[in-house]
Amino acid sequence: MHWIALQWRDEAEDAACAMPSREALGWWALGYTPRVAWLDEALLLEVSACERLWGGRLPLMRLLSASTPAQRLQQAQGATSLIALARLRLYAAGVKPPADTPAALPLHTLTAARDHLDVLERLGCRTWGDVAALPRGGLARRFGKALREALDVAWGLRPEQHRWLTLPDVFEQKLELPALAETAPELMWSANRLLAALQIWLRARQRGAVALELQWTLDLKRYNGVNLPPHQSITVRTAEPTQDMAHLRRLMSERLALAQLAAPASWLRLRSLETSPWAGASTSFLPEDNRKGDKLHELVERLSARLGAQQVVVPVAQADHRPEAMQAWRPALASRAEMRSPPGRASPPGGGEAHEVASRGADIYPPWLLREPVPLEMRDGHPHYRGKLRRLVGPQRLEAGWWGGTAEEGGHPAVRDYYIAESPEAGLVWVYRERLSAPLASDEAPRWYLQGLYA
């Protein structure tokens, strides 16, 4: 077996934001070997079965140093976990480990012997080998079984037992704030540490984040005579799975800027609500195809978080014959299911077939469709719009809307004849006539409407 011991020397000014949690560091190490465990202050990796996949021990050590999620990494190797940990402690103290291991290792580097150092030194024991040379029975009776068992593990006479780390199915981490947070920037400063842990978890699980919940615990139960809830939270959603923490950080900052803290916060929790398998990023060999800057969906998500979801909308095609109902505006962040089936309207018979049939006559539709049809003036039985209209193409008959017509949408089905007409002043226009067979027609005279204009 071969063990690698890792330890991160945390600087005081970076302790609150830059240093990932112990749990996150363990997730990172699981990307190199499935046998990872914490032992005292060090993270232990058993790599004998997988080191060849990384090109050997030296390339693996270099890779660990290059990809570490925190700075100031110290590492050491050994045939057992206790030897690797002892060497790491000597490196941290600025002492070069002895060549003869484990016999020549100083006694203070063995965790099981730290409670008995004074007595062992009076017995003349300075190294692991000195203690191992003592009679086994007397050593166990005087100092307990833990010291003798630790020495057996160090010499490989006893199998090692560790609690191996595993990846959770759902990301959830809590963080106690270094000071009470009263503003959104203060919360975001501490949330950066949770986002760093989230990135490690996403990479280890090969997942992309779709929805996250950031929750903070209020430090007060009552403020200004008003009872406060124990928690407040925001939800961040993305249109596509992502591992880009810069994008998630911008979205979270925008959402926090709109949130009002009811009271100072003392704890912060980040939880994944929805993730999807991560396929990785695809790029082109051609430099001109790899454009810099934000993607379109990232810009839409950031604007929606800043202005509100209802303020950033996109056109959505509808399966409907009626020109005014062929397109609807939906929030850009709406789910695909909501886009396909708008609320409050029944789907027309035929579904996609109806949309396909309606699109066949769309070649003559004008590029500018009026928001509401404009009634036309009738003179001598002819419609007028900036002069007498001369019909050029038509009629194109339409009977639709019987499956879901409401009072807000017109009150009755559409029964129309469409024409392309020419106006002396306006040019080509798109008009329609309500046919006399319309169910709610109240008089014999046909009614004409202007619905579109041609450029």
C-alpha positions as CSV (number, residue, x, y, z in Angstrom):
1,M,0.0,0.0,0.0
2,H,1.1,3.6,-0.5
3,W,-0.3,6.6,1.3
4,I,-0.2,10.3,0.6
5,A,-0.8,12.7,3.5
6,L,-2.1,16.3,2.7
7,Q,-2.4,19.3,4.9
8,W,-3.3,22.9,4.1
9,R,-1.7,25.7,6.1
10,D,-4.5,28.2,6.4
11,E,-3.6,31.9,6.6
12,A,-5.6,34.0,9.1
13,E,-6.9,36.6,6.7
14,D,-8.1,33.9,4.3
15,A,-9.7,31.6,6.8
16,A,-13.2,32.9,6.5
17,C,-13.6,32.9,2.7
18,A,-10.8,31.2,0.7
19,M,-10.3,27.9,2.6
20,P,-12.9,25.2,1.7
21,S,-14.3,23.1,4.4
22,R,-12.8,19.7,5.4
23,E,-15.8,18.0,3.8
24,A,-15.2,19.8,0.5
25,L,-11.5,19.0,0.5
26,G,-12.4,15.3,0.9
27,W,-14.7,15.6,-2.1
28,W,-11.8,17.0,-4.1
29,A,-9.5,14.1,-3.2
30,L,-12.2,11.6,-4.2
31,G,-11.5,12.7,-7.8
32,Y,-8.1,10.9,-7.6
33,T,-8.8,7.8,-5.5
34,P,-11.9,6.2,-3.9
35,R,-10.0,5.6,-0.6
36,V,-9.8,8.9,1.2
37,A,-10.0,9.5,5.0
38,W,-9.3,12.2,7.5
39,L,-6.7,11.3,10.2
40,D,-6.2,14.0,12.8
41,E,-5.2,17.2,11.0
42,A,-4.3,15.5,7.6
43,L,-6.2,14.1,4.7
44,L,-5.0,10.6,3.8
45,L,-5.2,9.1,0.3
46,E,-4.4,5.5,-0.4
47,V,-3.3,5.4,-4.1
48,S,-1.6,2.0,-4.6
49,A,-4.4,0.7,-6.8
50,C,-4.9,3.9,-9.0
51,E,-1.5,5.7,-9.1
52,R,-0.7,4.1,-12.5
53,L,-3.8,5.8,-14.0
54,W,-2.1,9.2,-13.2
55,G,1.3,8.2,-14.6
56,G,2.9,7.2,-11.4
57,R,3.5,8.6,-7.9
58,L,5.5,11.7,-8.9
59,P,3.1,12.9,-11.6
60,L,0.2,12.3,-9.2
61,M,1.9,14.4,-6.5
62,R,2.5,17.2,-9.0
63,L,-1.1,17.0,-10.1
64,L,-2.4,17.3,-6.6
65,S,-0.2,20.3,-6.0
66,A,-1.4,22.0,-9.2
67,S,-5.1,21.3,-8.7
68,T,-5.4,22.0,-5.0
69,P,-8.6,24.0,-4.1
70,A,-6.6,25.9,-1.4
71,Q,-3.1,27.4,-1.2
72,R,-0.1,26.3,0.9
73,L,-0.5,22.6,0.4
74,Q,2.0,20.3,2.2
75,Q,2.3,16.6,1.3
76,A,4.2,13.5,2.3
77,Q,4.3,9.8,1.4
78,G,4.6,6.6,3.3
79,A,4.0,2.9,3.2
80,T,1.3,3.3,5.9
81,S,-0.9,6.1,6.9
82,L,0.9,6.6,10.2
83,I,4.3,6.9,8.5
84,A,2.9,9.4,5.9
85,L,1.3,11.5,8.7
86,A,4.5,11.5,10.7
87,R,6.6,12.7,7.8
88,L,4.0,15.4,7.1
89,R,4.3,16.6,10.7
90,L,8.1,16.8,10.4
91,Y,7.9,18.7,7.1
92,A,5.4,21.1,8.7
93,A,8.0,21.7,11.5
94,G,10.8,22.3,9.1
95,V,12.6,19.0,9.9
96,K,13.8,16.5,7.3
97,P,12.4,13.0,8.0
98,P,15.0,10.3,8.7
99,A,15.7,7.7,6.1
100,D,15.1,4.7,8.4
101,T,11.3,4.6,8.8
102,P,9.4,3.9,10.8
103,A,12.0,3.0,13.5
104,A,13.8,6.3,13.4
105,L,10.8,8.6,13.4
106,P,10.6,10.9,16.5
107,L,8.1,9.7,19.1
108,H,6.1,13.0,19.2
109,T,5.0,12.4,15.6
110,L,2.9,9.3,16.7
111,T,-0.6,10.4,17.9
112,A,-1.1,7.3,20.1
113,A,2.2,8.2,22.1
114,R,1.5,11.9,22.8
115,D,-0.3,11.2,26.1
116,H,2.7,9.2,27.4
117,L,5.7,11.2,26.1
118,D,7.0,12.2,29.5
119,V,7.0,8.6,30.9
120,L,8.5,7.1,27.7
121,E,11.3,9.7,27.6
122,R,12.2,8.8,31.2
123,L,12.4,5.2,30.0
124,G,14.9,6.3,27.3
125,C,12.5,6.0,24.4
126,R,13.0,8.7,21.8
127,T,11.8,7.0,18.6
128,W,9.1,4.6,17.4
129,G,11.7,1.8,17.3
130,D,12.6,2.3,20.9
131,V,9.0,1.8,22.0
132,A,8.5,-1.1,19.6
133,A,11.5,-2.9,21.3
134,L,9.8,-2.9,24.7
135,P,8.0,-6.1,25.8
136,R,4.6,-6.3,24.2
137,G,2.8,-7.4,27.3
138,G,4.2,-4.8,29.6
139,L,3.7,-2.0,27.0
140,A,0.1,-2.9,26.7
141,R,-0.5,-3.1,30.5
142,R,1.3,0.2,31.2
143,F,0.2,2.3,28.3
144,G,-2.9,0.6,26.9
145,K,-3.6,-1.3,23.8
146,A,-3.9,1.7,21.5
147,L,-0.1,2.4,21.5
148,R,0.8,-1.2,20.7
149,E,-1.8,-1.4,18.0
150,A,-0.6,1.8,16.4
151,L,2.9,0.4,16.3
152,D,1.7,-2.8,14.6
153,V,-0.2,-0.7,12.0
154,A,3.0,1.4,11.4
155,W,5.0,-1.8,10.7
156,G,2.3,-3.3,8.6
157,L,1.6,-6.1,11.1
158,R,-2.1,-5.1,11.5
159,P,-4.6,-4.0,8.9
160,E,-5.6,-0.3,8.9
161,Q,-9.1,0.7,9.6
162,H,-10.5,4.1,8.4
163,R,-13.8,5.7,7.9
164,W,-13.7,6.3,4.1
165,L,-15.3,9.4,2.8
166,T,-18.2,9.3,0.3
167,L,-19.9,11.8,-1.9
168,P,-23.5,12.8,-0.8
169,D,-26.2,12.6,-3.4
170,V,-27.4,16.2,-2.6
171,F,-25.1,19.1,-1.8
172,E,-25.9,20.9,1.4
173,Q,-23.5,22.8,3.6
174,K,-23.9,25.2,6.5
175,L,-21.5,28.0,7.5
176,E,-21.4,30.1,10.6
177,L,-20.7,33.7,9.7
178,P,-17.6,35.3,11.3
179,A,-19.8,38.3,12.2
180,L,-23.5,39.1,12.0
181,A,-24.4,40.0,8.4
182,E,-26.7,42.9,8.0
183,T,-26.4,43.6,4.2
184,A,-26.5,41.5,1.0
185,P,-22.8,42.1,0.2
186,E,-21.8,40.7,3.6
187,L,-23.9,37.6,2.9
188,M,-22.4,37.2,-0.5
189,W,-18.9,37.5,0.9
190,S,-19.4,34.5,3.1
191,A,-21.4,32.6,0.4
192,N,-18.3,32.5,-1.8
193,R,-16.9,29.8,0.4
194,L,-20.1,27.7,0.0
195,L,-19.9,28.2,-3.8
196,A,-16.3,27.0,-3.8
197,A,-17.4,23.8,-2.0
198,L,-20.3,23.4,-4.5
199,Q,-18.0,23.6,-7.4
200,I,-15.9,20.8,-5.9
201,W,-19.0,18.6,-5.3
202,L,-20.3,19.2,-8.9
203,R,-17.0,18.2,-10.4
204,A,-16.8,15.1,-8.3
205,R,-20.3,14.1,-9.1
206,Q,-20.1,15.1,-12.8
207,R,-23.2,17.2,-12.4
208,G,-24.3,20.7,-13.4
209,A,-26.3,23.0,-11.2
210,V,-29.8,23.9,-12.3
211,A,-31.4,25.3,-9.1
212,L,-29.9,26.3,-5.8
213,E,-31.3,27.6,-2.5
214,L,-29.4,30.0,-0.3
215,Q,-30.8,30.3,3.2
216,W,-29.7,32.4,6.1
217,T,-30.7,32.2,9.8
218,L,-32.0,35.3,11.4
219,D,-30.3,36.2,14.7
220,L,-33.4,37.8,16.2
221,K,-36.9,36.3,16.8
222,R,-38.6,39.7,17.2
223,Y,-37.8,43.1,15.8
224,N,-39.7,46.4,16.2
225,G,-42.6,44.5,17.8
226,V,-42.9,42.1,14.8
227,N,-42.3,38.3,15.1
228,L,-39.7,37.2,12.6
229,P,-39.4,33.9,10.8
230,P,-36.4,31.8,11.7
231,H,-35.0,31.8,8.2
232,Q,-35.0,33.7,4.9
233,S,-33.9,32.3,1.6
234,I,-33.6,33.0,-2.2
235,T,-33.6,30.5,-5.1
236,V,-31.3,30.7,-8.1
237,R,-32.2,28.9,-11.3
238,T,-30.3,28.5,-14.6
239,A,-31.6,27.6,-18.0
240,E,-28.8,25.1,-18.6
241,P,-26.7,23.0,-16.2
242,T,-23.6,24.8,-15.3
243,Q,-20.4,24.5,-13.2
244,D,-19.4,28.1,-13.8
245,M,-19.2,29.6,-10.3
246,A,-18.7,33.1,-11.7
247,H,-22.1,33.0,-13.4
248,L,-23.8,31.5,-10.3
249,R,-22.1,34.2,-8.2
250,R,-23.4,37.0,-10.4
251,L,-27.0,35.5,-10.3
252,M,-26.8,35.1,-6.5
253,S,-25.6,38.7,-6.1
254,E,-28.4,40.0,-8.2
255,R,-31.0,38.1,-6.2
256,L,-29.5,39.1,-2.9
257,A,-29.5,42.8,-3.9
258,L,-33.3,42.6,-4.3
259,A,-33.8,40.7,-1.0
260,Q,-34.4,42.6,2.3
261,L,-32.9,41.2,5.4
262,A,-35.5,41.2,8.2
263,A,-32.7,41.0,10.8
264,P,-28.9,40.3,11.0
265,A,-28.0,36.8,9.9
266,S,-25.7,34.4,11.8
267,W,-25.7,31.2,9.7
268,L,-25.7,30.5,6.0
269,R,-26.8,27.4,4.2
270,L,-26.5,26.4,0.5
271,R,-28.4,23.5,-0.9
272,S,-28.8,22.1,-4.4
273,L,-32.4,21.8,-5.5
274,E,-31.9,20.4,-9.0
275,T,-28.9,19.1,-10.9
276,S,-28.3,17.4,-14.3
277,P,-25.6,15.2,-15.7
278,W,-22.7,17.3,-16.9
279,A,-21.5,16.6,-20.4
280,G,-18.6,19.1,-20.3
281,A,-18.0,22.1,-22.6
282,S,-17.6,21.7,-26.3
283,T,-15.2,24.1,-28.1
284,S,-14.0,24.5,-31.7
285,F,-10.5,24.1,-33.1
286,L,-11.0,27.4,-34.9
287,P,-10.2,30.4,-32.7
288,E,-12.9,32.6,-34.4
289,D,-15.6,30.1,-33.3
290,N,-14.6,30.4,-29.6
291,R,-16.0,33.8,-28.8
292,K,-15.3,35.5,-25.5
293,G,-17.9,36.9,-23.2
294,D,-21.1,35.7,-21.6
295,K,-23.5,33.3,-23.4
296,L,-26.9,34.5,-24.4
297,H,-28.8,32.4,-21.7
298,E,-26.4,33.7,-19.0
299,L,-27.2,37.3,-20.0
300,V,-31.0,36.5,-20.0
301,E,-30.7,34.9,-16.5
302,R,-28.7,37.9,-15.1
303,L,-31.2,40.4,-16.5
304,S,-34.2,38.4,-15.2
305,A,-32.6,38.3,-11.7
306,R,-32.0,42.0,-11.8
307,L,-35.2,43.3,-13.4
308,G,-37.7,40.5,-12.6
309,A,-38.7,37.4,-14.5
310,Q,-41.8,39.1,-15.9
311,Q,-39.7,41.9,-17.4
312,V,-37.6,39.7,-19.7
313,V,-39.8,37.8,-22.2
314,V,-39.4,35.8,-25.4
315,P,-41.9,35.1,-28.2
316,V,-43.3,31.5,-28.1
317,A,-45.0,30.0,-31.1
318,Q,-48.6,28.7,-30.5
319,A,-50.5,26.0,-32.4
320,D,-53.3,28.3,-33.6
321,H,-54.7,29.4,-37.0
322,R,-55.6,32.9,-35.8
323,P,-52.8,35.3,-36.6
324,E,-53.1,37.2,-33.3
325,A,-52.9,33.9,-31.4
326,M,-50.0,32.4,-33.2
327,Q,-47.5,34.0,-30.9
328,A,-47.4,34.6,-27.2
329,W,-44.9,36.3,-24.9
330,R,-43.6,34.3,-22.0
331,P,-40.9,34.9,-19.3
332,A,-37.5,33.9,-20.7
333,L,-36.9,31.7,-17.7
334,A,-40.2,29.8,-17.9
335,S,-39.9,26.1,-18.2
336,R,-40.3,24.4,-21.5
337,A,-43.4,22.7,-20.4
338,E,-45.0,26.1,-19.6
339,M,-44.0,27.3,-23.0
340,R,-45.6,24.4,-24.8
341,S,-48.8,24.5,-22.9
342,P,-49.7,28.1,-21.9
343,P,-51.9,28.4,-18.8
344,G,-55.5,29.2,-19.2
345,R,-55.9,28.0,-22.8
346,A,-56.8,24.6,-24.1
347,S,-54.7,23.0,-26.8
348,P,-56.4,23.1,-30.2
349,P,-57.3,19.8,-31.9
350,G,-54.5,18.4,-33.9
351,G,-51.7,20.0,-31.7
352,G,-48.6,20.4,-33.9
353,E,-50.6,19.5,-37.1
354,A,-52.7,22.7,-36.7
355,H,-49.6,24.8,-36.5
356,E,-48.2,23.1,-39.5
357,V,-51.4,23.7,-41.6
358,A,-51.5,27.3,-40.4
359,S,-47.9,27.9,-41.4
360,R,-48.7,27.0,-45.0
361,G,-50.5,30.3,-45.6
362,A,-48.0,32.3,-43.6
363,D,-46.1,33.3,-46.7
364,I,-48.5,36.1,-47.4
365,Y,-48.7,37.4,-43.8
366,P,-47.4,41.0,-43.4
367,P,-44.2,41.7,-41.5
368,W,-46.1,44.1,-39.2
369,L,-49.1,42.8,-37.3
370,L,-51.2,45.3,-35.4
371,R,-51.7,44.7,-31.7
372,E,-55.5,45.1,-32.1
373,P,-57.4,45.0,-35.4
374,V,-58.6,48.4,-36.5
375,P,-62.3,48.7,-37.8
376,L,-62.4,50.2,-41.2
377,E,-64.8,52.8,-42.5
378,M,-67.4,51.7,-45.1
379,R,-68.3,53.9,-48.0
380,D,-70.6,52.8,-50.8
381,G,-70.1,49.2,-49.7
382,H,-66.3,49.4,-49.9
383,P,-63.7,49.5,-47.0
384,H,-61.6,52.6,-46.8
385,Y,-58.2,53.2,-45.2
386,R,-56.5,56.4,-46.3
387,G,-58.6,56.0,-49.4
388,K,-60.6,53.3,-51.0
389,L,-59.0,49.8,-50.7
390,R,-58.5,47.8,-53.9
391,R,-58.4,44.0,-53.2
392,L,-55.5,42.3,-54.9
393,V,-55.2,38.8,-53.3
394,G,-57.8,36.8,-51.6
395,P,-59.9,35.6,-50.0
396,Q,-58.1,33.3,-47.6
397,R,-60.7,31.9,-45.4
398,L,-60.3,31.1,-41.7
399,E,-62.5,29.4,-39.2
400,A,-60.8,28.8,-35.9
401,G,-60.9,29.4,-32.1
402,W,-64.0,27.4,-31.4
403,W,-62.1,25.1,-28.9
404,G,-61.1,27.8,-26.4
405,G,-62.6,31.2,-27.2
406,T,-63.2,33.4,-24.2
407,A,-64.7,36.8,-23.7
408,E,-61.2,38.3,-23.3
409,E,-60.1,36.7,-26.6
410,G,-63.0,38.0,-28.7
411,G,-66.0,36.3,-27.3
412,H,-66.7,34.1,-30.3
413,P,-64.7,32.0,-32.9
414,A,-62.9,33.7,-35.7
415,V,-64.8,33.4,-39.1
416,R,-63.0,35.6,-41.5
417,D,-61.9,36.2,-45.1
418,Y,-58.4,37.7,-45.5
419,Y,-57.3,39.9,-48.4
420,I,-54.2,41.8,-49.5
421,A,-55.4,45.2,-50.5
422,E,-53.9,48.4,-51.8
423,S,-54.4,51.8,-50.2
424,P,-53.8,55.0,-52.2
425,E,-51.7,56.4,-49.3
426,A,-50.7,53.5,-47.1
427,G,-49.7,51.0,-49.8
428,L,-50.2,47.3,-49.3
429,V,-52.3,46.4,-46.2
430,W,-53.7,43.2,-44.8
431,V,-57.4,43.3,-44.1
432,Y,-60.2,40.8,-43.3
433,R,-63.9,40.7,-43.5
434,E,-66.1,39.0,-40.9
435,R,-68.2,36.6,-42.9
436,L,-72.0,36.9,-42.7
437,S,-72.1,33.4,-41.3
438,A,-70.4,34.5,-38.1
439,P,-72.5,33.3,-35.1
440,L,-72.8,36.7,-33.4
441,A,-73.2,38.8,-36.6
442,S,-75.9,41.4,-35.7
443,D,-76.5,43.1,-39.0
444,E,-76.4,42.3,-42.7
445,A,-73.5,44.6,-43.5
446,P,-70.1,42.9,-43.4
447,R,-67.5,44.4,-41.0
448,W,-63.9,45.0,-42.2
449,Y,-60.8,45.3,-40.1
450,L,-57.1,46.2,-40.7
451,Q,-54.8,43.7,-39.1
452,G,-51.4,44.2,-40.8
453,L,-49.2,46.4,-42.9
454,Y,-46.6,45.6,-45.5
455,A,-43.2,47.4,-45.6
